[in-house]
Amino acid sequence: MAASRPACAGDATRIVIVPGWRDSAPGHWQSLWAERLPGAVRVQQDDWMTPRRDAWVASLERTVLASPLPVVIAAHSLGCIATSHLGDEAQSRIVGALLVAPADPERRAVLSDFAPVPHTRLPYRSVVVASSNDPYCPIRLAGAYARAWESEFVRLQNAGHLNVESGHGDWPLGLALLQSLTGALSLGFEPPAAARDNPPVQPPSSHAPVPPSPYATESA
């Protein structure tokens, strides 16, 4: 499918999509990106319901290390925490990460194997996106992750867990943030016909702050 699409600047990197606990449902922005972004790779886990850190991180590391191109991560929920646990070799292959609605593994017993969450700087550019009313992670904790990881921090008002249930299927802002991390002029994304009449917001440059309205953006 990707091979039939024209090459674009984003071909200089490989998008690796990292779902969280219970995987991302059809219609979730991660599922849509996996279908529509040329060359994107979606990480697969053997057990989505009872996640174990060693197995999840190993699967993610294999995916990153198998890429012939530098990697940009697009992670959601527990996928963000798995990304933070990567070893040095895998981290050295990553050039950017969009970390959306990171989970709090200390709040749910089923996720506790991922605790404690590393609070050390990530050695690549990263953007943490969190919501003021995420039921799975308090906004203060998401901000603490961003500060520890030295990530840019985008705070959204009342956006839930940034998944299908909160209305985040097609997610133009997320795609714009991803594009800013790749440095691409175009990601070659093919929106559905209905979305072509409502083009996504323009991405910020790699050095410019995310527009503050209607969202709150903070430096971690």
PyMOL CGO cylinders between C-alpha atoms (Angstrom):
from pymol import cmd
from pymol.cgo import CYLINDER

trace = [
    CYLINDER, 0.00, 0.00, 0.00, 2.73, 2.48, 0.98, 0.3, 1, 1, 1, 1, 1, 1,
    CYLINDER, 2.73, 2.48, 0.98, 4.82, 1.61, -2.05, 0.3, 1, 1, 1, 1, 1, 1,
    CYLINDER, 4.82, 1.61, -2.05, 2.15, 2.93, -4.42, 0.3, 1, 1, 1, 1, 1, 1,
    CYLINDER, 2.15, 2.93, -4.42, 2.27, 6.41, -2.92, 0.3, 1, 1, 1, 1, 1, 1,
    CYLINDER, 2.27, 6.41, -2.92, 4.69, 9.07, -4.12, 0.3, 1, 1, 1, 1, 1, 1,
    CYLINDER, 4.69, 9.07, -4.12, 7.82, 9.68, -2.10, 0.3, 1, 1, 1, 1, 1, 1,
    CYLINDER, 7.82, 9.68, -2.10, 7.88, 12.71, 0.20, 0.3, 1, 1, 1, 1, 1, 1,
    CYLINDER, 7.88, 12.71, 0.20, 10.26, 14.40, 2.61, 0.3, 1, 1, 1, 1, 1, 1,
    CYLINDER, 10.26, 14.40, 2.61, 8.90, 12.26, 5.45, 0.3, 1, 1, 1, 1, 1, 1,
    CYLINDER, 8.90, 12.26, 5.45, 10.52, 9.23, 3.78, 0.3, 1, 1, 1, 1, 1, 1,
    CYLINDER, 10.52, 9.23, 3.78, 13.75, 10.26, 5.55, 0.3, 1, 1, 1, 1, 1, 1,
    CYLINDER, 13.75, 10.26, 5.55, 12.24, 8.83, 8.75, 0.3, 1, 1, 1, 1, 1, 1,
    CYLINDER, 12.24, 8.83, 8.75, 10.11, 5.85, 9.69, 0.3, 1, 1, 1, 1, 1, 1,
    CYLINDER, 10.11, 5.85, 9.69, 6.98, 6.40, 11.80, 0.3, 1, 1, 1, 1, 1, 1,
    CYLINDER, 6.98, 6.40, 11.80, 6.63, 3.72, 14.48, 0.3, 1, 1, 1, 1, 1, 1,
    CYLINDER, 6.63, 3.72, 14.48, 3.17, 3.65, 16.07, 0.3, 1, 1, 1, 1, 1, 1,
    CYLINDER, 3.17, 3.65, 16.07, 3.09, 2.40, 19.66, 0.3, 1, 1, 1, 1, 1, 1,
    CYLINDER, 3.09, 2.40, 19.66, -0.40, 1.62, 21.01, 0.3, 1, 1, 1, 1, 1, 1,
    CYLINDER, -0.40, 1.62, 21.01, -1.18, 1.38, 24.70, 0.3, 1, 1, 1, 1, 1, 1,
    CYLINDER, -1.18, 1.38, 24.70, -3.01, -1.06, 26.93, 0.3, 1, 1, 1, 1, 1, 1,
    CYLINDER, -3.01, -1.06, 26.93, -5.66, -3.09, 25.05, 0.3, 1, 1, 1, 1, 1, 1,
    CYLINDER, -5.66, -3.09, 25.05, -4.38, -1.78, 21.70, 0.3, 1, 1, 1, 1, 1, 1,
    CYLINDER, -4.38, -1.78, 21.70, -5.94, 1.08, 19.72, 0.3, 1, 1, 1, 1, 1, 1,
    CYLINDER, -5.94, 1.08, 19.72, -9.37, 0.40, 18.26, 0.3, 1, 1, 1, 1, 1, 1,
    CYLINDER, -9.37, 0.40, 18.26, -10.36, 0.90, 14.61, 0.3, 1, 1, 1, 1, 1, 1,
    CYLINDER, -10.36, 0.90, 14.61, -11.06, 4.59, 14.14, 0.3, 1, 1, 1, 1, 1, 1,
    CYLINDER, -11.06, 4.59, 14.14, -8.45, 5.61, 16.72, 0.3, 1, 1, 1, 1, 1, 1,
    CYLINDER, -8.45, 5.61, 16.72, -5.98, 8.16, 15.31, 0.3, 1, 1, 1, 1, 1, 1,
    CYLINDER, -5.98, 8.16, 15.31, -3.19, 5.60, 15.69, 0.3, 1, 1, 1, 1, 1, 1,
    CYLINDER, -3.19, 5.60, 15.69, -5.11, 3.08, 13.59, 0.3, 1, 1, 1, 1, 1, 1,
    CYLINDER, -5.11, 3.08, 13.59, -5.86, 5.70, 10.96, 0.3, 1, 1, 1, 1, 1, 1,
    CYLINDER, -5.86, 5.70, 10.96, -2.23, 6.79, 10.80, 0.3, 1, 1, 1, 1, 1, 1,
    CYLINDER, -2.23, 6.79, 10.80, -1.07, 3.18, 10.50, 0.3, 1, 1, 1, 1, 1, 1,
    CYLINDER, -1.07, 3.18, 10.50, -3.36, 2.77, 7.50, 0.3, 1, 1, 1, 1, 1, 1,
    CYLINDER, -3.36, 2.77, 7.50, -2.62, 6.09, 5.79, 0.3, 1, 1, 1, 1, 1, 1,
    CYLINDER, -2.62, 6.09, 5.79, 0.97, 7.13, 6.52, 0.3, 1, 1, 1, 1, 1, 1,
    CYLINDER, 0.97, 7.13, 6.52, 3.41, 5.74, 3.96, 0.3, 1, 1, 1, 1, 1, 1,
    CYLINDER, 3.41, 5.74, 3.96, 5.85, 3.29, 5.50, 0.3, 1, 1, 1, 1, 1, 1,
    CYLINDER, 5.85, 3.29, 5.50, 4.39, 3.54, 9.01, 0.3, 1, 1, 1, 1, 1, 1,
    CYLINDER, 4.39, 3.54, 9.01, 4.95, 0.48, 11.21, 0.3, 1, 1, 1, 1, 1, 1,
    CYLINDER, 4.95, 0.48, 11.21, 2.62, -0.49, 14.05, 0.3, 1, 1, 1, 1, 1, 1,
    CYLINDER, 2.62, -0.49, 14.05, 4.12, -2.29, 17.03, 0.3, 1, 1, 1, 1, 1, 1,
    CYLINDER, 4.12, -2.29, 17.03, 2.45, -5.61, 17.83, 0.3, 1, 1, 1, 1, 1, 1,
    CYLINDER, 2.45, -5.61, 17.83, 2.30, -7.15, 21.29, 0.3, 1, 1, 1, 1, 1, 1,
    CYLINDER, 2.30, -7.15, 21.29, 1.58, -10.77, 22.21, 0.3, 1, 1, 1, 1, 1, 1,
    CYLINDER, 1.58, -10.77, 22.21, -0.57, -9.79, 25.18, 0.3, 1, 1, 1, 1, 1, 1,
    CYLINDER, -0.57, -9.79, 25.18, -2.52, -6.54, 25.02, 0.3, 1, 1, 1, 1, 1, 1,
    CYLINDER, -2.52, -6.54, 25.02, -4.67, -7.28, 28.08, 0.3, 1, 1, 1, 1, 1, 1,
    CYLINDER, -4.67, -7.28, 28.08, -2.04, -8.19, 30.69, 0.3, 1, 1, 1, 1, 1, 1,
    CYLINDER, -2.04, -8.19, 30.69, 1.00, -6.15, 29.66, 0.3, 1, 1, 1, 1, 1, 1,
    CYLINDER, 1.00, -6.15, 29.66, 4.47, -7.02, 30.91, 0.3, 1, 1, 1, 1, 1, 1,
    CYLINDER, 4.47, -7.02, 30.91, 7.21, -4.45, 30.67, 0.3, 1, 1, 1, 1, 1, 1,
    CYLINDER, 7.21, -4.45, 30.67, 10.01, -6.72, 29.48, 0.3, 1, 1, 1, 1, 1, 1,
    CYLINDER, 10.01, -6.72, 29.48, 7.91, -8.21, 26.67, 0.3, 1, 1, 1, 1, 1, 1,
    CYLINDER, 7.91, -8.21, 26.67, 6.45, -4.88, 25.54, 0.3, 1, 1, 1, 1, 1, 1,
    CYLINDER, 6.45, -4.88, 25.54, 9.77, -3.07, 25.58, 0.3, 1, 1, 1, 1, 1, 1,
    CYLINDER, 9.77, -3.07, 25.58, 11.49, -5.94, 23.75, 0.3, 1, 1, 1, 1, 1, 1,
    CYLINDER, 11.49, -5.94, 23.75, 8.86, -5.87, 21.01, 0.3, 1, 1, 1, 1, 1, 1,
    CYLINDER, 8.86, -5.87, 21.01, 9.22, -2.12, 20.63, 0.3, 1, 1, 1, 1, 1, 1,
    CYLINDER, 9.22, -2.12, 20.63, 13.01, -2.36, 20.58, 0.3, 1, 1, 1, 1, 1, 1,
    CYLINDER, 13.01, -2.36, 20.58, 12.92, -5.01, 17.84, 0.3, 1, 1, 1, 1, 1, 1,
    CYLINDER, 12.92, -5.01, 17.84, 10.68, -2.78, 15.74, 0.3, 1, 1, 1, 1, 1, 1,
    CYLINDER, 10.68, -2.78, 15.74, 12.88, 0.28, 16.20, 0.3, 1, 1, 1, 1, 1, 1,
    CYLINDER, 12.88, 0.28, 16.20, 16.13, -1.59, 15.53, 0.3, 1, 1, 1, 1, 1, 1,
    CYLINDER, 16.13, -1.59, 15.53, 14.68, -3.26, 12.41, 0.3, 1, 1, 1, 1, 1, 1,
    CYLINDER, 14.68, -3.26, 12.41, 14.01, 0.11, 10.78, 0.3, 1, 1, 1, 1, 1, 1,
    CYLINDER, 14.01, 0.11, 10.78, 16.43, 1.06, 7.98, 0.3, 1, 1, 1, 1, 1, 1,
    CYLINDER, 16.43, 1.06, 7.98, 15.62, 4.72, 8.68, 0.3, 1, 1, 1, 1, 1, 1,
    CYLINDER, 15.62, 4.72, 8.68, 15.75, 6.96, 11.74, 0.3, 1, 1, 1, 1, 1, 1,
    CYLINDER, 15.75, 6.96, 11.74, 12.55, 6.51, 13.76, 0.3, 1, 1, 1, 1, 1, 1,
    CYLINDER, 12.55, 6.51, 13.76, 9.87, 8.92, 14.93, 0.3, 1, 1, 1, 1, 1, 1,
    CYLINDER, 9.87, 8.92, 14.93, 7.65, 7.41, 17.63, 0.3, 1, 1, 1, 1, 1, 1,
    CYLINDER, 7.65, 7.41, 17.63, 3.89, 8.05, 17.80, 0.3, 1, 1, 1, 1, 1, 1,
    CYLINDER, 3.89, 8.05, 17.80, 2.87, 6.57, 21.16, 0.3, 1, 1, 1, 1, 1, 1,
    CYLINDER, 2.87, 6.57, 21.16, -0.34, 6.58, 23.16, 0.3, 1, 1, 1, 1, 1, 1,
    CYLINDER, -0.34, 6.58, 23.16, -1.01, 5.87, 26.83, 0.3, 1, 1, 1, 1, 1, 1,
    CYLINDER, -1.01, 5.87, 26.83, 1.04, 2.88, 28.05, 0.3, 1, 1, 1, 1, 1, 1,
    CYLINDER, 1.04, 2.88, 28.05, 2.94, 3.01, 24.77, 0.3, 1, 1, 1, 1, 1, 1,
    CYLINDER, 2.94, 3.01, 24.77, 4.50, 6.27, 26.01, 0.3, 1, 1, 1, 1, 1, 1,
    CYLINDER, 4.50, 6.27, 26.01, 5.72, 4.54, 29.15, 0.3, 1, 1, 1, 1, 1, 1,
    CYLINDER, 5.72, 4.54, 29.15, 7.10, 1.60, 27.16, 0.3, 1, 1, 1, 1, 1, 1,
    CYLINDER, 7.10, 1.60, 27.16, 8.97, 4.13, 25.03, 0.3, 1, 1, 1, 1, 1, 1,
    CYLINDER, 8.97, 4.13, 25.03, 10.51, 5.72, 28.12, 0.3, 1, 1, 1, 1, 1, 1,
    CYLINDER, 10.51, 5.72, 28.12, 11.88, 2.29, 29.16, 0.3, 1, 1, 1, 1, 1, 1,
    CYLINDER, 11.88, 2.29, 29.16, 13.82, 1.72, 25.92, 0.3, 1, 1, 1, 1, 1, 1,
    CYLINDER, 13.82, 1.72, 25.92, 17.50, 0.88, 26.15, 0.3, 1, 1, 1, 1, 1, 1,
    CYLINDER, 17.50, 0.88, 26.15, 20.33, 2.99, 24.81, 0.3, 1, 1, 1, 1, 1, 1,
    CYLINDER, 20.33, 2.99, 24.81, 20.70, 1.19, 21.47, 0.3, 1, 1, 1, 1, 1, 1,
    CYLINDER, 20.70, 1.19, 21.47, 17.06, 1.66, 20.53, 0.3, 1, 1, 1, 1, 1, 1,
    CYLINDER, 17.06, 1.66, 20.53, 17.01, 5.24, 21.81, 0.3, 1, 1, 1, 1, 1, 1,
    CYLINDER, 17.01, 5.24, 21.81, 19.96, 6.08, 19.58, 0.3, 1, 1, 1, 1, 1, 1,
    CYLINDER, 19.96, 6.08, 19.58, 17.83, 5.23, 16.52, 0.3, 1, 1, 1, 1, 1, 1,
    CYLINDER, 17.83, 5.23, 16.52, 15.02, 7.60, 17.50, 0.3, 1, 1, 1, 1, 1, 1,
    CYLINDER, 15.02, 7.60, 17.50, 15.00, 11.21, 16.32, 0.3, 1, 1, 1, 1, 1, 1,
    CYLINDER, 15.00, 11.21, 16.32, 11.63, 12.30, 17.72, 0.3, 1, 1, 1, 1, 1, 1,
    CYLINDER, 11.63, 12.30, 17.72, 8.64, 11.12, 19.73, 0.3, 1, 1, 1, 1, 1, 1,
    CYLINDER, 8.64, 11.12, 19.73, 5.01, 12.22, 20.04, 0.3, 1, 1, 1, 1, 1, 1,
    CYLINDER, 5.01, 12.22, 20.04, 3.91, 10.95, 23.45, 0.3, 1, 1, 1, 1, 1, 1,
    CYLINDER, 3.91, 10.95, 23.45, 0.14, 11.29, 23.80, 0.3, 1, 1, 1, 1, 1, 1,
    CYLINDER, 0.14, 11.29, 23.80, -1.86, 10.83, 27.02, 0.3, 1, 1, 1, 1, 1, 1,
    CYLINDER, -1.86, 10.83, 27.02, 0.85, 8.93, 28.93, 0.3, 1, 1, 1, 1, 1, 1,
    CYLINDER, 0.85, 8.93, 28.93, -0.47, 6.39, 31.40, 0.3, 1, 1, 1, 1, 1, 1,
    CYLINDER, -0.47, 6.39, 31.40, 0.08, 6.28, 35.15, 0.3, 1, 1, 1, 1, 1, 1,
    CYLINDER, 0.08, 6.28, 35.15, 1.06, 2.65, 35.84, 0.3, 1, 1, 1, 1, 1, 1,
    CYLINDER, 1.06, 2.65, 35.84, 0.78, 3.18, 39.58, 0.3, 1, 1, 1, 1, 1, 1,
    CYLINDER, 0.78, 3.18, 39.58, -2.96, 3.89, 39.32, 0.3, 1, 1, 1, 1, 1, 1,
    CYLINDER, -2.96, 3.89, 39.32, -3.92, 0.49, 37.84, 0.3, 1, 1, 1, 1, 1, 1,
    CYLINDER, -3.92, 0.49, 37.84, -2.66, -2.84, 39.11, 0.3, 1, 1, 1, 1, 1, 1,
    CYLINDER, -2.66, -2.84, 39.11, -2.67, -4.36, 35.64, 0.3, 1, 1, 1, 1, 1, 1,
    CYLINDER, -2.67, -4.36, 35.64, -0.10, -1.76, 34.52, 0.3, 1, 1, 1, 1, 1, 1,
    CYLINDER, -0.10, -1.76, 34.52, 2.07, -1.86, 37.63, 0.3, 1, 1, 1, 1, 1, 1,
    CYLINDER, 2.07, -1.86, 37.63, 4.87, -3.83, 35.96, 0.3, 1, 1, 1, 1, 1, 1,
    CYLINDER, 4.87, -3.83, 35.96, 5.79, -0.59, 34.13, 0.3, 1, 1, 1, 1, 1, 1,
    CYLINDER, 5.79, -0.59, 34.13, 6.41, 1.28, 37.39, 0.3, 1, 1, 1, 1, 1, 1,
    CYLINDER, 6.41, 1.28, 37.39, 8.50, 3.11, 38.30, 0.3, 1, 1, 1, 1, 1, 1,
    CYLINDER, 8.50, 3.11, 38.30, 8.46, 5.30, 35.22, 0.3, 1, 1, 1, 1, 1, 1,
    CYLINDER, 8.46, 5.30, 35.22, 11.93, 6.55, 34.21, 0.3, 1, 1, 1, 1, 1, 1,
    CYLINDER, 11.93, 6.55, 34.21, 12.38, 10.22, 35.05, 0.3, 1, 1, 1, 1, 1, 1,
    CYLINDER, 12.38, 10.22, 35.05, 15.48, 10.84, 32.96, 0.3, 1, 1, 1, 1, 1, 1,
    CYLINDER, 15.48, 10.84, 32.96, 15.98, 13.00, 29.90, 0.3, 1, 1, 1, 1, 1, 1,
    CYLINDER, 15.98, 13.00, 29.90, 15.04, 11.45, 26.56, 0.3, 1, 1, 1, 1, 1, 1,
    CYLINDER, 15.04, 11.45, 26.56, 17.96, 11.87, 24.12, 0.3, 1, 1, 1, 1, 1, 1,
    CYLINDER, 17.96, 11.87, 24.12, 15.78, 13.08, 21.25, 0.3, 1, 1, 1, 1, 1, 1,
    CYLINDER, 15.78, 13.08, 21.25, 13.17, 15.77, 20.66, 0.3, 1, 1, 1, 1, 1, 1,
    CYLINDER, 13.17, 15.77, 20.66, 9.82, 14.83, 22.16, 0.3, 1, 1, 1, 1, 1, 1,
    CYLINDER, 9.82, 14.83, 22.16, 6.38, 16.32, 22.65, 0.3, 1, 1, 1, 1, 1, 1,
    CYLINDER, 6.38, 16.32, 22.65, 4.06, 15.20, 25.46, 0.3, 1, 1, 1, 1, 1, 1,
    CYLINDER, 4.06, 15.20, 25.46, 0.37, 15.87, 24.84, 0.3, 1, 1, 1, 1, 1, 1,
    CYLINDER, 0.37, 15.87, 24.84, -1.97, 15.55, 27.82, 0.3, 1, 1, 1, 1, 1, 1,
    CYLINDER, -1.97, 15.55, 27.82, -5.52, 16.47, 28.77, 0.3, 1, 1, 1, 1, 1, 1,
    CYLINDER, -5.52, 16.47, 28.77, -6.82, 18.31, 31.81, 0.3, 1, 1, 1, 1, 1, 1,
    CYLINDER, -6.82, 18.31, 31.81, -9.44, 15.59, 32.42, 0.3, 1, 1, 1, 1, 1, 1,
    CYLINDER, -9.44, 15.59, 32.42, -7.67, 12.39, 31.38, 0.3, 1, 1, 1, 1, 1, 1,
    CYLINDER, -7.67, 12.39, 31.38, -9.13, 9.64, 33.63, 0.3, 1, 1, 1, 1, 1, 1,
    CYLINDER, -9.13, 9.64, 33.63, -5.94, 7.56, 33.35, 0.3, 1, 1, 1, 1, 1, 1,
    CYLINDER, -5.94, 7.56, 33.35, -3.32, 10.13, 34.29, 0.3, 1, 1, 1, 1, 1, 1,
    CYLINDER, -3.32, 10.13, 34.29, -3.57, 13.41, 36.24, 0.3, 1, 1, 1, 1, 1, 1,
    CYLINDER, -3.57, 13.41, 36.24, -2.39, 16.42, 34.25, 0.3, 1, 1, 1, 1, 1, 1,
    CYLINDER, -2.39, 16.42, 34.25, 0.17, 17.24, 36.96, 0.3, 1, 1, 1, 1, 1, 1,
    CYLINDER, 0.17, 17.24, 36.96, 1.80, 13.84, 36.52, 0.3, 1, 1, 1, 1, 1, 1,
    CYLINDER, 1.80, 13.84, 36.52, 1.87, 14.21, 32.73, 0.3, 1, 1, 1, 1, 1, 1,
    CYLINDER, 1.87, 14.21, 32.73, 3.58, 17.56, 33.25, 0.3, 1, 1, 1, 1, 1, 1,
    CYLINDER, 3.58, 17.56, 33.25, 6.08, 15.94, 35.60, 0.3, 1, 1, 1, 1, 1, 1,
    CYLINDER, 6.08, 15.94, 35.60, 6.87, 13.35, 32.93, 0.3, 1, 1, 1, 1, 1, 1,
    CYLINDER, 6.87, 13.35, 32.93, 7.43, 16.13, 30.41, 0.3, 1, 1, 1, 1, 1, 1,
    CYLINDER, 7.43, 16.13, 30.41, 9.77, 18.00, 32.73, 0.3, 1, 1, 1, 1, 1, 1,
    CYLINDER, 9.77, 18.00, 32.73, 11.76, 14.87, 33.56, 0.3, 1, 1, 1, 1, 1, 1,
    CYLINDER, 11.76, 14.87, 33.56, 11.99, 13.80, 29.91, 0.3, 1, 1, 1, 1, 1, 1,
    CYLINDER, 11.99, 13.80, 29.91, 12.74, 17.43, 28.84, 0.3, 1, 1, 1, 1, 1, 1,
    CYLINDER, 12.74, 17.43, 28.84, 9.83, 17.25, 26.43, 0.3, 1, 1, 1, 1, 1, 1,
    CYLINDER, 9.83, 17.25, 26.43, 7.74, 20.05, 25.03, 0.3, 1, 1, 1, 1, 1, 1,
    CYLINDER, 7.74, 20.05, 25.03, 4.38, 19.96, 26.79, 0.3, 1, 1, 1, 1, 1, 1,
    CYLINDER, 4.38, 19.96, 26.79, 1.01, 20.54, 25.13, 0.3, 1, 1, 1, 1, 1, 1,
    CYLINDER, 1.01, 20.54, 25.13, -1.90, 20.73, 27.56, 0.3, 1, 1, 1, 1, 1, 1,
    CYLINDER, -1.90, 20.73, 27.56, -5.38, 20.28, 26.10, 0.3, 1, 1, 1, 1, 1, 1,
    CYLINDER, -5.38, 20.28, 26.10, -8.56, 21.23, 27.89, 0.3, 1, 1, 1, 1, 1, 1,
    CYLINDER, -8.56, 21.23, 27.89, -11.16, 18.50, 28.46, 0.3, 1, 1, 1, 1, 1, 1,
    CYLINDER, -11.16, 18.50, 28.46, -9.81, 16.17, 25.78, 0.3, 1, 1, 1, 1, 1, 1,
    CYLINDER, -9.81, 16.17, 25.78, -10.21, 12.99, 27.82, 0.3, 1, 1, 1, 1, 1, 1,
    CYLINDER, -10.21, 12.99, 27.82, -7.79, 10.17, 27.05, 0.3, 1, 1, 1, 1, 1, 1,
    CYLINDER, -7.79, 10.17, 27.05, -7.31, 11.40, 23.48, 0.3, 1, 1, 1, 1, 1, 1,
    CYLINDER, -7.31, 11.40, 23.48, -8.85, 8.28, 22.00, 0.3, 1, 1, 1, 1, 1, 1,
    CYLINDER, -8.85, 8.28, 22.00, -11.97, 7.28, 20.08, 0.3, 1, 1, 1, 1, 1, 1,
    CYLINDER, -11.97, 7.28, 20.08, -14.18, 7.68, 23.15, 0.3, 1, 1, 1, 1, 1, 1,
    CYLINDER, -14.18, 7.68, 23.15, -13.09, 11.30, 23.58, 0.3, 1, 1, 1, 1, 1, 1,
    CYLINDER, -13.09, 11.30, 23.58, -13.68, 12.06, 19.90, 0.3, 1, 1, 1, 1, 1, 1,
    CYLINDER, -13.68, 12.06, 19.90, -10.10, 11.78, 18.67, 0.3, 1, 1, 1, 1, 1, 1,
    CYLINDER, -10.10, 11.78, 18.67, -10.34, 9.70, 15.52, 0.3, 1, 1, 1, 1, 1, 1,
    CYLINDER, -10.34, 9.70, 15.52, -9.07, 11.96, 12.79, 0.3, 1, 1, 1, 1, 1, 1,
    CYLINDER, -9.07, 11.96, 12.79, -6.88, 14.27, 14.85, 0.3, 1, 1, 1, 1, 1, 1,
    CYLINDER, -6.88, 14.27, 14.85, -5.43, 17.14, 12.80, 0.3, 1, 1, 1, 1, 1, 1,
    CYLINDER, -5.43, 17.14, 12.80, -3.46, 18.69, 15.68, 0.3, 1, 1, 1, 1, 1, 1,
    CYLINDER, -3.46, 18.69, 15.68, -1.76, 15.39, 16.41, 0.3, 1, 1, 1, 1, 1, 1,
    CYLINDER, -1.76, 15.39, 16.41, -0.83, 14.94, 12.77, 0.3, 1, 1, 1, 1, 1, 1,
    CYLINDER, -0.83, 14.94, 12.77, 0.58, 18.48, 12.69, 0.3, 1, 1, 1, 1, 1, 1,
    CYLINDER, 0.58, 18.48, 12.69, 2.70, 17.78, 15.77, 0.3, 1, 1, 1, 1, 1, 1,
    CYLINDER, 2.70, 17.78, 15.77, 3.94, 14.54, 14.23, 0.3, 1, 1, 1, 1, 1, 1,
    CYLINDER, 3.94, 14.54, 14.23, 4.85, 16.38, 11.05, 0.3, 1, 1, 1, 1, 1, 1,
    CYLINDER, 4.85, 16.38, 11.05, 6.83, 18.94, 13.04, 0.3, 1, 1, 1, 1, 1, 1,
    CYLINDER, 6.83, 18.94, 13.04, 8.87, 16.10, 14.57, 0.3, 1, 1, 1, 1, 1, 1,
    CYLINDER, 8.87, 16.10, 14.57, 9.73, 14.55, 11.23, 0.3, 1, 1, 1, 1, 1, 1,
    CYLINDER, 9.73, 14.55, 11.23, 10.73, 17.87, 9.67, 0.3, 1, 1, 1, 1, 1, 1,
    CYLINDER, 10.73, 17.87, 9.67, 8.79, 16.83, 6.58, 0.3, 1, 1, 1, 1, 1, 1,
    CYLINDER, 8.79, 16.83, 6.58, 6.98, 19.18, 4.24, 0.3, 1, 1, 1, 1, 1, 1,
    CYLINDER, 6.98, 19.18, 4.24, 4.40, 16.43, 3.82, 0.3, 1, 1, 1, 1, 1, 1,
    CYLINDER, 4.40, 16.43, 3.82, 3.78, 13.06, 5.43, 0.3, 1, 1, 1, 1, 1, 1,
    CYLINDER, 3.78, 13.06, 5.43, 1.89, 11.79, 2.40, 0.3, 1, 1, 1, 1, 1, 1,
    CYLINDER, 1.89, 11.79, 2.40, -1.18, 11.30, 4.60, 0.3, 1, 1, 1, 1, 1, 1,
    CYLINDER, -1.18, 11.30, 4.60, -4.30, 10.37, 2.67, 0.3, 1, 1, 1, 1, 1, 1,
    CYLINDER, -4.30, 10.37, 2.67, -7.37, 11.69, 4.54, 0.3, 1, 1, 1, 1, 1, 1,
    CYLINDER, -7.37, 11.69, 4.54, -10.85, 10.32, 3.86, 0.3, 1, 1, 1, 1, 1, 1,
    CYLINDER, -10.85, 10.32, 3.86, -12.83, 12.15, 1.22, 0.3, 1, 1, 1, 1, 1, 1,
    CYLINDER, -12.83, 12.15, 1.22, -14.98, 13.93, 3.80, 0.3, 1, 1, 1, 1, 1, 1,
    CYLINDER, -14.98, 13.93, 3.80, -11.88, 15.42, 5.45, 0.3, 1, 1, 1, 1, 1, 1,
    CYLINDER, -11.88, 15.42, 5.45, -10.48, 16.91, 2.26, 0.3, 1, 1, 1, 1, 1, 1,
    CYLINDER, -10.48, 16.91, 2.26, -12.90, 19.82, 2.51, 0.3, 1, 1, 1, 1, 1, 1,
    CYLINDER, -12.90, 19.82, 2.51, -11.56, 20.54, 6.03, 0.3, 1, 1, 1, 1, 1, 1,
    CYLINDER, -11.56, 20.54, 6.03, -7.76, 20.44, 5.81, 0.3, 1, 1, 1, 1, 1, 1,
    CYLINDER, -7.76, 20.44, 5.81, -5.74, 19.97, 9.03, 0.3, 1, 1, 1, 1, 1, 1,
    CYLINDER, -5.74, 19.97, 9.03, -4.06, 22.82, 10.83, 0.3, 1, 1, 1, 1, 1, 1,
    CYLINDER, -4.06, 22.82, 10.83, -0.61, 23.78, 9.60, 0.3, 1, 1, 1, 1, 1, 1,
    CYLINDER, -0.61, 23.78, 9.60, 2.19, 22.22, 11.68, 0.3, 1, 1, 1, 1, 1, 1,
    CYLINDER, 2.19, 22.22, 11.68, 4.56, 24.38, 13.66, 0.3, 1, 1, 1, 1, 1, 1,
    CYLINDER, 4.56, 24.38, 13.66, 8.17, 24.48, 12.55, 0.3, 1, 1, 1, 1, 1, 1,
    CYLINDER, 8.17, 24.48, 12.55, 10.63, 22.37, 14.50, 0.3, 1, 1, 1, 1, 1, 1,
    CYLINDER, 10.63, 22.37, 14.50, 11.78, 25.51, 16.33, 0.3, 1, 1, 1, 1, 1, 1,
    CYLINDER, 11.78, 25.51, 16.33, 8.48, 27.32, 16.79, 0.3, 1, 1, 1, 1, 1, 1,
    CYLINDER, 8.48, 27.32, 16.79, 6.11, 26.87, 19.75, 0.3, 1, 1, 1, 1, 1, 1,
    CYLINDER, 6.11, 26.87, 19.75, 2.76, 25.22, 19.19, 0.3, 1, 1, 1, 1, 1, 1,
    CYLINDER, 2.76, 25.22, 19.19, 0.08, 27.92, 18.74, 0.3, 1, 1, 1, 1, 1, 1,
    CYLINDER, 0.08, 27.92, 18.74, -1.35, 28.67, 22.18, 0.3, 1, 1, 1, 1, 1, 1,
    CYLINDER, -1.35, 28.67, 22.18, -5.02, 28.94, 21.28, 0.3, 1, 1, 1, 1, 1, 1,
    CYLINDER, -5.02, 28.94, 21.28, -7.29, 27.09, 21.83, 0.3, 1, 1, 1, 1, 1, 1,
    CYLINDER, -7.29, 27.09, 21.83, -4.75, 24.95, 23.64, 0.3, 1, 1, 1, 1, 1, 1,
    CYLINDER, -4.75, 24.95, 23.64, -2.32, 25.66, 26.45, 0.3, 1, 1, 1, 1, 1, 1,
    CYLINDER, -2.32, 25.66, 26.45, 1.31, 24.97, 25.62, 0.3, 1, 1, 1, 1, 1, 1,
    CYLINDER, 1.31, 24.97, 25.62, 4.02, 24.87, 28.24, 0.3, 1, 1, 1, 1, 1, 1,
    CYLINDER, 4.02, 24.87, 28.24, 7.75, 24.38, 28.28, 0.3, 1, 1, 1, 1, 1, 1,
    CYLINDER, 7.75, 24.38, 28.28, 8.61, 21.41, 30.44, 0.3, 1, 1, 1, 1, 1, 1,
]
cmd.load_cgo(trace, "trace")
